Amino acid sequence: MLAVWGKGDQIFGPAGAQAFARDTGRAEVHLLEGGHFLLESALDEVADLMLDFLGRTIGE
């Protein structure tokens, strides 16, 4: 599981992403500079993380 989260998200705070890691035991968490609408402020970085994650995990 990949969780890409805005450090400054006031709706779903970083603790939510960390909960995924705790609950699944295999989540990859990235906390980026930004808020709730992270794709508006960090689209390229999020897309790169997603493509990298998919490239490493598809077919597992």
DSSP file (Angstrom, degrees, kcal/mol; ACC not computed):
  #  RESIDUE AA STRUCTURE BP1 BP2  ACC     N-H-->O    O-->H-N    N-H-->O    O-->H-N    TCO  KAPPA ALPHA  PHI   PSI    X-CA   Y-CA   Z-CA
    1    1 A M              0   0    0      0, 0.0    27,-3.3     0, 0.0     2,-0.5   0.000 360.0 360.0 360.0 138.4    0.0    0.0    0.0
    2    2 A L  E     -a   28   0A   0     25,-0.2     2,-0.5     2,-0.0    27,-0.2  -0.952 360.0-174.2-112.3 127.1    1.2    3.5   -0.9
    3    3 A A  E     -a   29   0A   0     25,-2.9    27,-2.8    -2,-0.5     2,-0.6  -0.966   1.5-177.5-121.4 113.5    0.1    6.5    1.2
    4    4 A V  E     +a   30   0A   0     -2,-0.5     2,-0.3    25,-0.2    27,-0.2  -0.959  18.9 176.8-112.2 118.5    1.2    9.9   -0.1
    5    5 A W  E     -a   31   0A   0     25,-3.0    27,-3.4    -2,-0.6     2,-0.5  -0.880  34.1-118.6-130.0 148.1    0.1   12.5    2.4
    6    6 A G  E >   -a   32   0A   0     -2,-0.3     3,-1.9     6,-0.2    27,-0.2  -0.773  19.0-144.8 -84.9 126.0    0.3   16.3    2.9
    7    7 A K  T 3  S+     0   0    0     25,-3.5    28,-0.2    -2,-0.5    -1,-0.1   0.835 101.3  46.9 -57.3 -32.4    2.1   17.1    6.1
    8    8 A G  T 3  S+     0   0    0     26,-3.1     2,-0.4    24,-0.4    28,-0.3   0.209  75.9 137.9 -97.8  15.8   -0.2   20.1    6.5
    9    9 A D    <   -     0   0    0     -3,-1.9    26,-0.1    26,-0.4    -4,-0.0  -0.487  30.5-173.4 -66.2 116.3   -3.5   18.3    5.8
   10   10 A Q  S    S+     0   0    0     -2,-0.4     3,-0.2     1,-0.1    -1,-0.2   0.548  81.3  48.5 -88.8  -8.4   -6.0   19.7    8.4
   11   11 A I  S    S+     0   0    0      1,-0.3     2,-0.5     0, 0.0    -1,-0.1   0.872 127.7  18.2 -95.4 -50.3   -8.7   17.2    7.3
   12   12 A F  S    S-     0   0    0     -6,-0.1    -1,-0.3     3,-0.0    -6,-0.2  -0.852  89.8-155.4-122.0  92.2   -6.8   14.0    7.3
   13   13 A G    >>  -     0   0    0     -2,-0.5     3,-2.2    -3,-0.2     4,-0.6  -0.060  33.1 -94.1 -66.5 167.4   -3.6   14.6    9.3
   14   14 A P  H 3> S+     0   0    0      0, 0.0     4,-2.1     0, 0.0     3,-0.3   0.742 119.0  72.7 -54.6 -26.5   -0.4   12.7    9.0
   15   15 A A  H 3> S+     0   0    0      1,-0.2     4,-1.7     2,-0.2     5,-0.1   0.820  90.9  59.7 -60.3 -28.9   -1.4   10.3   11.8
   16   16 A G  H <> S+     0   0    0     -3,-2.2     4,-1.3     2,-0.2    -1,-0.2   0.911 105.6  46.2 -65.5 -42.4   -3.9    8.8    9.3
   17   17 A A  H  X S+     0   0    0     -4,-0.6     4,-1.5    -3,-0.3     3,-0.3   0.910 111.7  51.5 -65.4 -42.1   -1.1    7.8    6.9
   18   18 A Q  H  X S+     0   0    0     -4,-2.1     4,-2.2     1,-0.2    -1,-0.2   0.819 103.5  59.4 -66.0 -29.8    0.9    6.4    9.8
   19   19 A A  H  X S+     0   0    0     -4,-1.7     4,-3.1     2,-0.2     5,-0.2   0.878 101.0  55.1 -65.3 -37.4   -2.1    4.4   10.9
   20   20 A F  H  X S+     0   0    0     -4,-1.3     4,-2.7    -3,-0.3     5,-0.4   0.935 108.6  48.2 -59.0 -45.2   -2.1    2.7    7.5
   21   21 A A  H  X S+     0   0    0     -4,-1.5     4,-1.9     1,-0.2     6,-0.3   0.915 114.8  45.2 -61.7 -43.2    1.5    1.7    8.1
   22   22 A R  H  < S+     0   0    0     -4,-2.2    -2,-0.2     1,-0.2    -1,-0.2   0.912 117.0  44.2 -66.5 -43.4    0.7    0.4   11.5
   23   23 A D  H  < S+     0   0    0     -4,-3.1    -2,-0.2     1,-0.2    -1,-0.2   0.839 123.4  32.7 -75.1 -34.3   -2.4   -1.5   10.5
   24   24 A T  H  < S-     0   0    0     -4,-2.7    -3,-0.2    -5,-0.2    -2,-0.2   0.767  85.3-146.8 -94.5 -28.0   -1.1   -3.1    7.3
   25   25 A G  S  < S+     0   0    0     -4,-1.9    -4,-0.1    -5,-0.4    -3,-0.1   0.347  89.5  60.2  77.2  -8.7    2.5   -3.6    8.3
   26   26 A R        +     0   0    0     -6,-0.3    -5,-0.1     2,-0.0     2,-0.1   0.301  68.3 129.9-131.7   7.9    3.6   -3.1    4.7
   27   27 A A        -     0   0    0     -6,-0.3     2,-0.6    -7,-0.3   -25,-0.2  -0.407  48.3-143.9 -71.1 141.2    2.4    0.4    3.9
   28   28 A E  E     -a    2   0A   0    -27,-3.3   -25,-2.9    -2,-0.1     2,-0.4  -0.932  22.4-162.9-102.6 118.1    4.9    2.8    2.3
   29   29 A V  E     -a    3   0A   0     -2,-0.6     2,-0.4   -27,-0.2   -25,-0.2  -0.878  14.3-177.7-112.0 132.1    4.2    6.3    3.7
   30   30 A H  E     -a    4   0A   0    -27,-2.8   -25,-3.0    -2,-0.4     2,-0.7  -0.986   9.3-161.8-127.5 120.4    5.4    9.6    2.2
   31   31 A L  E     -a    5   0A   0     -2,-0.4     2,-0.2   -27,-0.2   -25,-0.2  -0.906  19.1-173.0-102.8 113.9    4.6   12.8    4.0
   32   32 A L  E     -a    6   0A   0    -27,-3.4   -25,-3.5    -2,-0.7     2,-0.4  -0.677  35.1 -91.8-106.9 158.5    5.1   15.7    1.5
   33   33 A E  S    S+     0   0    0     -2,-0.2     2,-0.3   -27,-0.2    -1,-0.1  -0.556  88.7  68.9 -64.9 123.0    5.0   19.5    2.0
   34   34 A G        -     0   0    0     -2,-0.4   -26,-3.1     6,-0.0   -25,-0.2  -0.904  68.8-106.2 152.2-178.5    1.4   20.4    1.3
   35   35 A G    >   -     0   0    0     -2,-0.3     3,-0.5   -27,-0.2   -26,-0.4  -0.128  62.2 -47.7-119.3-146.8   -2.1   20.2    2.5
   36   36 A H  T 3  S+     0   0    0    -28,-0.3     2,-0.9     1,-0.3     3,-0.2   0.832 129.6  53.7 -65.1 -34.5   -5.4   18.3    1.8
   37   37 A F  T >>  +     0   0    0      1,-0.2     3,-1.5     2,-0.1     4,-0.8  -0.468  68.1 156.9 -99.3  61.7   -5.2   19.0   -2.0
   38   38 A L  H X>  +     0   0    0     -2,-0.9     4,-2.7    -3,-0.5     3,-0.6   0.804  64.6  63.2 -60.2 -34.1   -1.7   17.6   -2.4
   39   39 A L  H 3> S+     0   0    0      1,-0.2     4,-0.6    -3,-0.2    -1,-0.3   0.777  99.7  55.6 -65.3 -23.5   -2.1   16.9   -6.1
   40   40 A E  H <4 S+     0   0    0     -3,-1.5    -1,-0.2     2,-0.1    -2,-0.2   0.793 120.2  28.6 -76.3 -27.5   -2.6   20.7   -6.7
   41   41 A S  H << S+     0   0    0     -4,-0.8    -2,-0.2    -3,-0.6    -1,-0.1   0.638 135.7  23.3-107.8 -17.6    0.7   21.5   -5.1
   42   42 A A  H  X S+     0   0    0     -4,-2.7     4,-2.6    -5,-0.2     5,-0.3  -0.095  70.3 139.3-142.4  39.1    2.9   18.4   -5.6
   43   43 A L  H  X S+     0   0    0     -4,-0.6     4,-3.0     1,-0.2     5,-0.2   0.911  75.7  47.9 -54.7 -49.9    1.5   16.6   -8.6
   44   44 A D  H  > S+     0   0    0      1,-0.2     4,-2.4     2,-0.2    -1,-0.2   0.907 113.4  47.5 -62.6 -41.8    4.8   15.7  -10.2
   45   45 A E  H  > S+     0   0    0      2,-0.2     4,-2.1     1,-0.2    -1,-0.2   0.910 114.3  46.7 -66.2 -42.0    6.2   14.4   -6.9
   46   46 A V  H  X S+     0   0    0     -4,-2.6     4,-2.5     2,-0.2    -2,-0.2   0.930 112.4  50.2 -64.8 -44.8    3.1   12.3   -6.2
   47   47 A A  H  X S+     0   0    0     -4,-3.0     4,-2.8    -5,-0.3     5,-0.2   0.907 109.8  50.8 -60.7 -42.5    3.0   11.0   -9.7
   48   48 A D  H  X S+     0   0    0     -4,-2.4     4,-2.4    -5,-0.2    -1,-0.2   0.916 111.0  48.6 -61.3 -43.2    6.7   10.0   -9.5
   49   49 A L  H  X S+     0   0    0     -4,-2.1     4,-2.5     2,-0.2    -2,-0.2   0.898 112.7  48.6 -63.8 -40.2    6.1    8.2   -6.2
   50   50 A M  H  X S+     0   0    0     -4,-2.5     4,-2.8     2,-0.2     5,-0.2   0.940 112.3  46.9 -65.8 -47.1    3.1    6.3   -7.7
   51   51 A L  H  X S+     0   0    0     -4,-2.8     4,-2.3     1,-0.2    -2,-0.2   0.901 114.0  48.6 -62.9 -40.7    4.9    5.2  -10.8
   52   52 A D  H  X S+     0   0    0     -4,-2.4     4,-1.7    -5,-0.2    -1,-0.2   0.938 112.8  47.8 -62.7 -47.3    7.9    4.0   -8.8
   53   53 A F  H  X S+     0   0    0     -4,-2.5     4,-1.5     1,-0.2     5,-0.2   0.929 113.3  47.1 -60.7 -47.3    5.6    2.1   -6.4
   54   54 A L  H  X S+     0   0    0     -4,-2.8     4,-2.3     1,-0.2    -1,-0.2   0.890 109.4  54.5 -63.2 -39.3    3.6    0.5   -9.1
   55   55 A G  H  < S+     0   0    0     -4,-2.3    -1,-0.2    -5,-0.2    -2,-0.2   0.838 114.1  41.6 -63.1 -32.1    6.8   -0.4  -11.0
   56   56 A R  H  < S+     0   0    0     -4,-1.7    -1,-0.2    -3,-0.2    -2,-0.2   0.699 123.4  34.7 -86.4 -20.6    8.1   -2.2   -7.9
   57   57 A T  H >< S+     0   0    0     -4,-1.5     3,-2.1    -5,-0.2     2,-0.2   0.679  80.6 106.4-115.0 -20.2    4.9   -3.9   -6.8
   58   58 A I  T 3< S+     0   0    0     -4,-2.3    -4,-0.0     1,-0.3     0, 0.0  -0.439  89.4  24.0 -65.0 130.0    2.9   -5.0   -9.7
   59   59 A G  T 3         0   0    0     -2,-0.2    -1,-0.3     1,-0.0    -2,-0.1   0.390 360.0 360.0  96.7  -3.2    3.1   -8.7  -10.1
   60   60 A E    <         0   0    0     -3,-2.1    -2,-0.1     0, 0.0    -3,-0.0   0.521 360.0 360.0 -65.9 360.0    4.0   -9.4   -6.5
